[in-house]
Amino acid sequence: MQEIVRKAKADLRNIRREFEQKRQEQMIAANSDNNLRRFGPAFVDLVRRIEENRARFHECPVGPIGQYVKVLDQSWAPAVESCIGVQTLQSFIVHTANDARVLRRLLPENVSPTIIVSNLRRARYNIREEYKPQVRHLGHCTMLDMLNIRNDAVFNVLVDESSVERIVLVSTEEDITELGWSRLPNIMEVWNKHGERASTRNRSNAFERRETYEMREGSFCQTERST
């Protein structure tokens, strides 16, 4: 009798464990679907196709990139999206050229994201302080400081493709040209919340104001508190 009771309890624990595991998997899947819906139904379909064909890849593709990027301060979301670019946020990362060919065959007719070949097994870059703009003492931060990037491959691509560690964010209009034209080491561009940016190019000072820039929450780059 005792053996039967012990077996029944063990079976019950296993059932509860399996139930909890399935519940967590469903929650993760639902959250992932919510993130993907921002990119449209075609991207949801594409990610589903990738999952169904996972065995055909050396490493499962990562994307769309924007799914793994969140902004820590909502007020900076439009600038982040404008700077990184929708095309990059919608792109996918693959491990090899062969994986890129497999992914292209899976693309729905109405979707053609950029496919970036990058080592998906590489650890997250360790960016040393001497390679970063020294602006914290001035009350500013870099775009990288403003981001929560939940995937190492995405982190590395945003450093390689968008130089997010060298883009400085400033809160006031006065600081943008003063800092952007200062020629301080490691600064590529300086942005403010109005979509204006300043930089030094070919020894000349450059300033750009985007007249069509809208103050809105980024469509593809959600804030940290968003789900």
C-alpha positions in Angstrom: 0.0 0.0 0.0 2.8 2.5 0.9 4.5 1.8 -2.4 1.2 2.5 -4.3 0.9 5.8 -2.3 4.5 6.8 -3.1 4.0 6.1 -6.8 0.8 8.0 -6.9 2.5 11.1 -5.3 5.4 10.8 -7.7 3.0 10.7 -10.6 1.2 13.7 -9.3 4.4 15.7 -9.0 5.3 14.8 -12.5 1.9 15.9 -13.8 2.2 19.2 -12.0 5.8 19.7 -13.3 4.7 19.0 -16.9 1.7 21.3 -16.5 3.8 24.1 -15.2 6.4 23.6 -18.0 3.7 23.8 -20.6 2.2 26.9 -19.0 5.5 28.7 -19.1 6.1 27.6 -22.7 2.7 29.0 -23.6 3.4 32.3 -21.8 6.7 32.6 -23.6 5.1 31.8 -27.0 2.3 34.3 -26.4 4.8 37.1 -25.4 6.9 36.3 -28.5 3.8 36.5 -30.7 2.9 39.9 -29.2 6.3 41.2 -30.0 6.2 39.9 -33.6 2.7 41.4 -34.3 4.4 44.8 -34.4 6.1 43.7 -37.6 3.0 42.5 -39.3 1.4 39.1 -40.0 3.9 38.2 -42.7 6.8 38.3 -40.1 4.8 36.1 -37.7 4.4 33.6 -40.6 8.1 33.8 -41.4 9.2 33.1 -37.9 6.8 30.2 -37.8 8.4 28.8 -41.0 11.8 29.2 -39.5 10.8 27.2 -36.4 9.3 24.5 -38.6 12.5 24.2 -40.6 15.0 24.7 -37.8 16.8 21.5 -38.7 17.8 22.9 -42.1 20.0 25.6 -40.6 23.5 25.4 -39.0 22.1 27.8 -36.4 18.5 29.0 -36.1 18.3 32.5 -37.6 17.7 35.4 -35.2 15.1 38.0 -36.0 13.6 40.3 -36.7 16.3 42.2 -34.8 13.8 44.8 -33.3 12.1 41.9 -31.4 15.2 41.8 -29.1 15.7 45.5 -28.6 13.9 47.6 -26.0 14.5 51.3 -25.1 14.9 52.2 -21.4 13.2 55.6 -21.8 10.1 55.9 -24.0 10.9 59.5 -25.0 14.0 58.2 -26.8 12.2 55.5 -28.8 11.5 57.6 -31.9 15.2 58.7 -32.1 16.5 55.2 -31.6 14.2 53.8 -34.3 15.1 56.6 -36.7 18.8 56.2 -36.1 19.1 52.5 -36.3 16.5 52.4 -39.1 13.4 50.3 -39.8 15.3 48.2 -42.3 17.8 47.1 -39.7 15.2 46.5 -37.1 13.3 44.2 -39.5 16.4 42.3 -40.5 17.4 38.7 -39.7 20.8 37.3 -38.7 22.0 34.0 -40.0 25.2 32.0 -39.2 26.4 31.1 -42.7 25.8 32.0 -46.4 24.1 28.6 -46.8 21.7 29.5 -43.9 21.0 32.8 -45.8 20.0 30.8 -48.9 17.7 28.5 -46.9 16.1 31.5 -45.3 15.4 33.2 -48.6 13.6 30.1 -49.8 11.3 30.4 -46.8 10.4 34.1 -47.3 6.7 34.8 -47.9 6.0 36.6 -51.1 5.4 40.0 -49.5 8.4 40.0 -47.2 12.0 40.7 -48.1 14.0 41.6 -45.0 17.7 42.3 -45.0 19.7 39.1 -44.1 22.9 39.7 -42.3 25.5 36.9 -42.1 27.2 36.9 -38.7 28.7 34.4 -36.3 25.8 33.4 -34.1 28.1 31.6 -31.7 30.3 34.6 -31.0 30.0 36.0 -27.4 28.8 39.5 -26.8 31.4 42.1 -27.6 33.2 43.5 -24.5 33.5 47.2 -25.4 36.3 48.7 -23.3 35.8 52.2 -21.8 38.6 53.7 -23.9 36.6 53.0 -27.0 33.5 54.7 -25.8 32.6 58.5 -25.9 33.4 60.0 -22.5 30.2 62.0 -22.0 28.7 60.7 -18.7 30.3 63.5 -16.7 28.5 65.9 -19.1 25.1 64.4 -18.2 24.8 62.5 -21.5 24.7 58.8 -22.5 25.3 56.7 -25.6 22.5 55.0 -27.6 23.9 51.7 -26.4 23.4 52.9 -22.8 19.7 53.5 -23.6 19.1 50.0 -25.0 18.3 46.6 -23.4 19.5 44.1 -26.1 18.4 40.6 -25.2 20.5 38.7 -27.7 24.3 38.6 -28.1 24.2 38.3 -31.9 21.8 41.3 -32.1 24.1 43.3 -29.8 27.1 42.6 -32.0 25.3 43.4 -35.2 24.0 46.8 -33.8 27.6 47.6 -32.8 29.0 46.5 -36.2 26.2 47.9 -38.4 24.9 50.9 -36.5 27.8 51.9 -34.1 25.3 52.3 -31.3 28.2 52.6 -28.8 29.5 55.7 -30.6 26.2 57.6 -30.9 25.6 60.1 -28.1 22.1 61.2 -27.0 21.6 64.7 -25.6 18.5 66.2 -24.1 18.9 69.9 -25.1 19.0 71.5 -28.5 22.0 73.7 -27.4 24.2 70.7 -26.7 23.8 68.8 -30.0 26.0 71.0 -32.2 28.4 71.9 -29.3 29.1 68.2 -28.7 28.6 66.9 -32.2 31.2 69.4 -33.6 33.6 69.1 -30.7 35.6 66.3 -32.3 35.8 64.5 -29.0 37.2 60.9 -29.5 34.9 58.0 -30.3 31.8 60.2 -31.1 30.3 59.4 -34.5 27.0 61.3 -34.2 25.0 63.2 -31.6 21.2 63.0 -31.6 18.4 64.7 -29.7 14.8 63.8 -29.1 13.6 66.0 -32.0 15.3 63.8 -34.7 18.1 66.3 -35.1 21.7 65.1 -35.4 25.1 66.7 -35.6 28.4 65.2 -36.6 31.8 65.9 -38.2 32.3 64.5 -41.7 35.4 65.0 -43.8 36.6 67.7 -41.5 33.3 69.6 -42.0 30.5 70.1 -39.5 27.2 68.5 -40.5 23.7 69.1 -39.1 20.5 67.5 -40.1 16.9 68.3 -39.1 14.2 65.9 -40.2 11.1 67.9 -41.0 8.9 64.8 -41.2 10.1 63.4 -37.9 7.2 62.6 -35.6 7.3 62.4 -31.8 5.8 59.0 -31.4 6.7 55.8 -29.7 8.8 53.6 -31.9 6.8 51.0 -33.9 9.5 48.4 -34.0 11.6 49.4 -31.0 9.5 49.0 -27.8 10.2 50.5 -24.4 11.4 48.4 -21.5 8.0 48.3 -19.9 6.2 47.3 -23.1 5.1 43.7 -23.6 
